[in-house]
Amino acid sequence: MKRFHSRKEMFAFFMPGFLLGILYINFAVKQYFAEPGIFSSYFLKQYASADIIVEEYTIYLLRIRIVPFALLTGLAFTKVRKIAAIAFLFWTGFSSGMLLTMAVAGMGVKGIILCVAGIVPHFLCYIPSYIVVLWYCWTYPANRWNKQKTVFAALMMLLGLVLEVYVNPVLMKGLLGTL
């Protein structure tokens, strides 16, 4: 398999997934637009008035944030590292395309603002963690794993979790109060 050494090549696997996610929502699941979903005013009002139980929310986040990261990191040390990186990038693009399309269809520009607010500030920590692992997958064997990468990725994931538990709910409730 050809060695990948460019961020543009990584982006080239994200964008087709993003486009496919947009097309999937527009053509395959168009009938679900009429049903209330996460971008309905009822759901958003419920979220704004909900009390976050920190312990339960933390356990939930550990499952949905750490398990995929650990899986990708584990696969990074096997022979399927490049396939895992491609699959992750494609799936991330697909999910992003679907989410943004549903947000725009449900709320217009407010939906995009809501999506951006929903990933700030914690994704500013998660993304560098994933990039370290993906870049390792992409450039192996020229790039080797070391303690610095381990410490950086782990600390960024931990910081992202803390921000997602304590800061993001406050930001989201503040934003939802203005919508």
C-alpha positions in Angstrom: 0.0 0.0 0.0 1.2 3.5 -0.8 2.6 5.5 2.1 0.6 8.5 2.9 2.5 11.6 4.0 0.2 14.5 3.4 -2.6 16.1 5.5 -4.3 16.6 2.1 -4.5 12.9 1.6 -6.1 12.5 5.1 -8.6 15.2 4.2 -9.3 13.4 0.9 -10.8 10.5 3.0 -12.9 12.8 5.2 -14.6 14.8 2.4 -16.2 11.9 0.5 -17.7 10.7 3.8 -18.9 14.3 4.5 -20.5 14.5 1.0 -22.0 11.0 1.4 -23.5 12.0 4.8 -25.2 15.0 3.1 -26.5 13.0 0.3 -27.7 10.2 2.6 -29.8 12.7 4.6 -31.2 14.5 1.5 -32.1 11.4 -0.5 -32.2 8.3 1.7 -33.9 9.5 4.9 -35.8 12.5 3.7 -39.0 11.2 5.3 -37.6 11.6 8.8 -37.3 15.4 8.4 -41.0 15.7 9.3 -40.5 13.8 12.6 -39.4 15.7 15.7 -35.7 15.1 16.4 -32.8 16.6 18.2 -33.2 19.9 16.4 -36.9 20.3 17.4 -37.8 23.2 19.7 -39.3 20.7 22.2 -36.1 18.7 22.5 -34.0 21.9 22.8 -36.3 23.3 25.5 -36.0 20.0 27.4 -32.2 20.1 27.1 -32.1 23.7 28.3 -34.1 22.8 31.4 -32.4 19.5 32.2 -30.1 19.2 35.2 -26.8 17.5 34.4 -25.8 14.8 36.9 -22.0 15.1 36.6 -21.2 11.5 37.6 -23.6 9.9 35.2 -22.7 12.3 32.4 -19.0 11.5 33.0 -19.6 7.8 32.7 -21.6 8.3 29.5 -18.8 10.5 28.1 -16.1 8.0 29.0 -18.0 5.4 27.0 -18.6 7.5 23.9 -15.3 9.4 23.8 -12.7 7.0 25.3 -13.8 3.7 23.7 -13.5 4.9 20.1 -10.2 6.7 20.9 -8.8 3.6 22.6 -10.0 1.4 19.7 -8.3 3.6 17.1 -5.2 3.8 19.2 -5.1 0.1 19.6 -5.6 -0.5 15.9 -2.8 2.0 15.3 -0.3 -0.6 16.6 -1.5 -3.3 14.2 -1.1 -3.9 10.5 -4.5 -2.5 9.8 -3.5 1.0 11.0 -4.0 2.7 7.6 -7.3 1.0 7.0 -8.4 2.0 10.5 -7.4 5.6 9.9 -9.2 5.7 6.5 -12.3 4.1 8.0 -12.2 6.6 10.9 -11.8 9.6 8.7 -14.6 8.4 6.3 -17.0 7.7 9.2 -16.2 11.1 10.9 -16.9 12.9 7.6 -20.1 10.9 7.1 -21.3 11.7 10.6 -20.4 15.3 10.3 -22.2 15.6 7.0 -25.4 14.0 8.4 -25.4 16.2 11.5 -24.8 19.5 9.7 -27.4 18.6 7.1 -30.0 17.8 9.7 -29.1 21.0 11.6 -29.5 23.2 8.6 -32.7 21.4 7.5 -34.2 21.7 11.0 -33.0 25.2 12.1 -31.2 26.9 9.3 -28.2 28.9 10.2 -29.1 28.6 13.9 -28.6 24.9 13.5 -25.0 25.4 12.4 -24.4 27.8 15.3 -25.8 25.2 17.6 -23.6 22.4 16.2 -20.5 24.6 16.6 -21.4 25.5 20.1 -22.0 21.8 20.8 -18.4 20.9 20.0 -16.7 23.9 21.6 -14.4 23.9 23.6 -13.9 20.2 24.2 -13.4 19.2 20.6 -10.5 21.7 20.5 -8.8 19.1 22.7 -10.2 15.9 21.2 -9.1 16.8 17.7 -5.4 17.2 18.4 -5.5 13.8 20.3 -7.0 12.1 17.3 -4.7 13.9 14.9 -1.6 12.6 16.8 -2.9 9.0 16.4 -4.0 9.4 12.8 -0.8 11.0 11.8 1.1 8.1 13.4 -1.1 5.7 11.4 -0.5 7.7 8.3 3.3 8.1 8.5 4.3 4.8 10.1 7.1 3.5 9.9 8.8 6.8 9.4 7.1 8.2 12.4 7.4 6.2 15.7 5.2 6.3 18.7 6.8 7.7 21.9 6.1 8.8 25.4 5.5 12.4 24.4 2.7 11.3 22.0 1.2 9.2 24.7 1.2 11.9 27.3 0.0 14.6 24.9 -2.9 12.4 23.6 -4.0 11.3 27.0 -3.8 14.8 28.6 -5.8 16.3 25.7 -8.5 13.7 25.9 -8.7 14.2 29.7 -8.9 18.0 29.3 -11.5 17.5 26.6 -13.6 15.3 29.0 -13.3 17.9 31.8 -14.4 20.7 29.4 -17.3 18.6 28.0 -18.5 17.8 31.5 -18.2 21.2 33.2 -18.0 23.9 30.5 -20.0 22.7 27.5 -23.4 22.3 29.3 -23.2 25.9 30.6 -22.4 27.2 27.1 -25.2 25.2 25.5 -27.8 26.3 28.1 -26.7 29.9 27.6 -27.0 29.6 23.8 -30.3 27.8 23.9 -31.6 30.6 26.1 -31.0 33.0 23.2 -32.5 30.9 20.5 
